[in-house]
Amino acid sequence: MQIARETLLQSYRAMRTIRVFEERLHVEFATGEIPGFVHLYCGEEASAVGVCAHLTDNDTIASTHRGHGHCIAKGVDVGGMMAEIYGRQTGVCRGKGGSMHIADLSKGMLGANGIVGGGPPLICGAALSHKVLKDNGVAIAFYGDGASNEGFTLESLNLASVWQLPAVFVVEDNGYGEATGASYACAGTQKDRAAGFGMPYMECDGTDFFAVHETAREAIDHARSGKGPVMLHVHLSRWYGHFEGDSMTYRKAGEVAAEKENRDCLKHFRDRVTSAGLLDASALDDIDSAVNDEIESAVIAAKAAPWPEDAALMADVYVKY
């Protein structure tokens, strides 16, 4: 299926925004100015963008502790995200969520989640709402190979199949659940797990935007048409540790360098669209420059923004006051 030029440009910008956002956080976190933990998404950009390219604000997603990429792909404001990570009042959650709890319901982003496997149960509820309201929406859960072993992830797969919910379970398999290899910790295969719940299974190379985009389209169309849930298994690699400060001693020497050299989704995208004459290199260079300026402005604004007032501690705790 041919992808429109405008979609290609938007997708490249989203992937480049995620890359620059994360690489800048890698630098900024080392200064000690960012509170809490940060988990970076570099190397996985094509997964979030390839999936979310088929979604609207009416569709819902639930994320993980590694959620910045999903937020950006779903259209959450980058400046508001940066301010949130810095804990400032201008953040999308008023500075009270931080990196692991960014949410924006206006964009259908139910939130990043500090609970491993916390997203699948949430999207069962969201998918049930879409089904009951008949609003043609779908719900997407992004989770990792580690979260695939959590009991409530398996319960969610079961519930989604029993109720035939418009849901897609996206397993972003980067090969490691924290520091434990998936080959050691995951019995059977993800395909076996999907089959155990009578759920269609699809997989793709998460470093190839075009493979993700096409496979995600099939999965989302299946769910949106009322045929029930789908599992989409995306094979990819994260370039940084599980968290900032992780020494990654569990990875082989040269492993990450090889991934950066041979499986960079942005490099693959650029090479493919320019060699095919779909986009000019100059157009991609312009996007690179604009994104660099956007992230620089976001950091400057976040650092200058005010901290939340003390009174905000009790806001949003109860429905009524």
Sequence and secondary structure as in RCSB ss.txt:
>XXXX:A:sequence
MQIARETLLQSYRAMRTIRVFEERLHVEFATGEIPGFVHLYCGEEASAVGVCAHLTDNDTIASTHRGHGHCIAKG
VDVGGMMAEIYGRQTGVCRGKGGSMHIADLSKGMLGANGIVGGGPPLICGAALSHKVLKDNGVAIAFYGDGASNE
GFTLESLNLASVWQLPAVFVVEDNGYGEATGASYACAGTQKDRAAGFGMPYMECDGTDFFAVHETAREAIDHARS
GKGPVMLHVHLSRWYGHFEGDSMTYRKAGEVAAEKENRDCLKHFRDRVTSAGLLDASALDDIDSAVNDEIESAVI
AAKAAPWPEDAALMADVYVKY
>XXXX:A:secstr
    HHHHHHHHHHHHHHHHHHHHHHHHHTTT S S     TT HHHHHHHHTT  TTSEEE  SS HHHHHHTT
  HHHHHHHHTT TTSTTTTSS GGG  BGGGTB    SSTT HHHHHHHHHHHHHHHT    EEEEEETTGGGS
HHHHHHHHHHHHTT SEEEEEEE SEETTEEHHHH  S HHHHHHHTT  EEEEETT HHHHHHHHHHHHHHHHT
TS  EEEEEE   SS SSTT   TTS TTHHHHHHHH  HHHHHHHHHHHTTSS HHHHHHHHHHHHHHHHHHHH
HHHHS    GGGGGTTSSS  
